[in-house]
């Protein structure tokens, strides 16, 4: 079953965060594991608040990814760019479909 982690965070430095994520994506290109899909949402009602929806092939794959030293380092770097600690919600993906 696919697994999704939702990360609720606030930052005034989104461009820097995006660059860190792009650098990590390029380093991980061609490697097995890691996230398979990402959606970034901007809260229209709360300036500086974002929700990142990160999809993995399975919960187990997500946990293996979390155990990687480079993942911990990136999380620390991203956290330093936040104005408050991020909140994490872990979900099993029950359904996903295009509606049009």
ZIJO-V897740 format. One record per backbone hydrogen bond with DSSP energy under -0.5 kcal/mol. NH is the residue of the N-H (numbers start at 1). CO is the residue of the C=O. If there is no record, write none. Layout:
NH,CO / NH,CO
This chain:
3,56 / 4,91 / 5,54 / 6,89 / 7,5 / 7,52 / 8,6 / 8,87 / 9,7 / 9,50 / 11,48 / 12,81 / 13,81 / 17,13 / 18,14 / 19,15 / 20,16 / 21,17 / 22,18 / 23,19 / 24,20 / 25,21 / 26,22 / 27,23 / 28,24 / 29,25 / 29,26 / 31,28 / 36,55 / 37,55 / 39,53 / 41,39 / 41,51 / 43,41 / 43,49 / 49,46 / 50,9 / 51,41 / 52,7 / 53,39 / 53,51 / 54,5 / 54,52 / 55,37 / 55,53 / 56,3 / 59,1 / 62,58 / 63,59 / 64,60 / 65,61 / 66,62 / 67,63 / 68,65 / 71,68 / 72,68 / 73,69 / 74,70 / 75,71 / 76,72 / 77,73 / 78,74 / 79,75 / 80,76 / 81,77 / 81,78 / 82,79 / 83,10 / 84,10 / 87,8 / 89,6 / 91,4 / 93,2 / 94,92
